[in-house]
Amino acid sequence: MTASSDARIVESADVADSATIGSGSSIWHLAQVREHARLGENCVVGRGAYIGTGVELGDNCKVQNYALVYEPAKLEAGVFIGPAVVLTNDTYPRAVNPDGTPKSAHDWTPVGVTIREGAAIGARAVCVAPVTIGRWATIAAGSVVTKDVPDFALMAGVPARRLGWVGRAGVRLVERDGAWVCPQTGDVYREVDGALREDANA
């Protein structure tokens, strides 16, 4: 394994020799990090979490206890994965082929979930691959995401639907004078054609 000298990997964690662990990252009890996974700087992988083969985490990601991040998922910087979240990788899951023979690694093609910068996935949510979760979006606990999620969207339900918008602080935005405003930071956002954009002129 390639790990920075200040990375913390507890003895009970199972980290593959070919994994790369960035500076300041922590891998906690009973977590598993598979072959060729790449974790950026200051990442946290909680107790019992699973990081699949070749999965990529950007800097400052948090994967909470017992989350399952199956390959080939890609997480950009600052992504939060809540406890017991599942990122799937098999569109048509089966244990056996149509003739009843056991499926092998050559009998299916993994597809991944992509999570963009700053997005947060709430506890026990499931993201069904292939989907992309937009920048700074929030997926409510227990949701099932089956379609791509736009930047800054607040999603909830089974299947998940957009309930509103959130800002970088994760707080639900309020509509004011034709714009969307974060009640915590005061940041202003504009909605154009169903997409939200930060207003650099506000």
N, C-alpha and C positions, 0 to 999 in steps of 0.2 A: 504494500500500500504506500502511496505517496501522501504523507500528511505533514503539515506544518508543525514545527516544534512546539507551538503553543496551542495546537488543537487538543481537545480533551476527548479521549475515547475510553470509556470504562471497560473493565476487564470482561464483563459479561456480554458486551456487544460483539456482533459477528460482522466484521468488515473485511471485504475481499482484498487480497493483496494488490489487485489492479485498480482499486478505487482511489480517487484523489480527493483529499479532504483539505479545504482551505484554512487559512490562518484564522484562529479564534473560534473555530467551529467546535461543537460538542455533540458527541454521539452517546446516548444514555443507555441504561440497562436493557438488555435483551433486544435492542434494535438490530436490524440487519441491513447492511449496505452491500449491494451485490457488485459483481464484476463490472469494471469500467464506469461505474457511476462517478459523477463529478459534482462535488459540493463546493460552492464558492466560500468566501470569507464570512465569518460570524454567523454560520448556519447552526440551527439547533434541530436535532433529530431525537424525539422523545422516546420514552420507554415503549418497547415492543413495536415501534414503527418499522415499516418495510420500505426500502428504497430499491427499486428494481434495477436490473442490468442496464447500464448505459444511461440511466436517468440523469438529467442535468438540473442542478439547482443553482440559481444565481446567488449573489451575495445577500446576506441578511434575511434568508428564508427561515421560517419556523414550521416544522412538521411535528405536530403534537402526538401524544401517546396513541399507539395502536392504529395510526393512519397507514393506509396501504397505497403506495405510489408506484403503480406498475409501469414497466417500460412499454413504449418509449416516451414517457412523459417528459415535458420540458417546462421548468418553472423559471420565470425571469426574477429579477431582484425584488426583494421585499415581499415575497408571497407568504401568506399565512394559510396553513393547512390545519384545520381543527382536529380534535380527537376523533378517532374512528372514521375519518373521511376515507372514501375509496375512489381512486382514479382508475377506471377500468381500461382494458386494452384488447378486448375480444368482442367484435361486433356480433358474431353468431356463435356463442359459446356452446360447445358440446364436449362431453368426455370421450365420445366414440364417433367414428366415421359412420356414414349411412349403412355400411356392411357390418357394423357391430364391432369392428376392430378398434383398439384403443388409439386415440389421437396422439400423435407425436409432435414434436416441435416443428416438423416439416409440413404438417397438415393444416396449418393456419398462419395468418399473417397478423402480427400485433399492430394495433393502431393506437396512437397516443392522445393524451389530453395536453393541451398547451395552455398555460396560465401566465398571463401577461403581468407586467410590473405592478406591484402593490396590491394585487387582488387578494381577497380573503374568502376562504371556503369554510363555512360553519360546521360544527360538530355533526358527525354522522351523515353529512351530505354525500351524495354519489354523483360523480361526473362520468357520463357514459360516453366513451370515446367512439368516434373522433369529434371532439368539441374544442373550441377555443374560448377561454374566459378572458374578457377584455381588461384593460388597465384599470386598476382601482375599483373594480366591481366587487360587490359583496353577495355571496350566496348564503342564504339563511340556513340555519341548522335544520337537518332532516330533509333538505330539498333533493330532488333528482333532476339533474341538468341533462337535457337530451339535445339541445340546440346551442349554437354559438351565442355567446353573451356579449353585448356591446360594452364599451368602456363606461365606467361609472354607474352601471346598472345595479339596482337592488332587486335580487331575484329570490322568490320563495315558492314553495309548493311542489306537488307531484302531479304532472311534470312542472318544473319551475317556470314561473312567469314573472315578467317585470312588474314590480309594485311601485317603483319610483326610481329616484336617482340618489347616489351618495357621492360625497366629495372625497378628497384624499384622506380626510380625518376619519372616514367611515360613518359619519353622521348623515342621516337622511336630509337631503336638500329641501328647502322650502321655496315655493314660487313667489316671486316678488317683482312687480313692474316688468313683466315679460322675460325675466331671467330666473335662474335657479341660484340660490344663495346658501352657503354653508353657515348654519347658525353658530358654529363653534369658531371658525376661522375668518368668516366674512368673505371668503373667496366666492367669486361670481362665475357662473357657467351659463352657456347659451345652448339651447336645443335647436338643431337644424336638421330637418329631414329625418327625425327619429334618432339622431345621434347627439351626444352631449360633448361640448368642447369647453375648455377653460378659456375664460375671457381675459386675454392679456392686457386689455385696455381698461379693465375695471379698477 
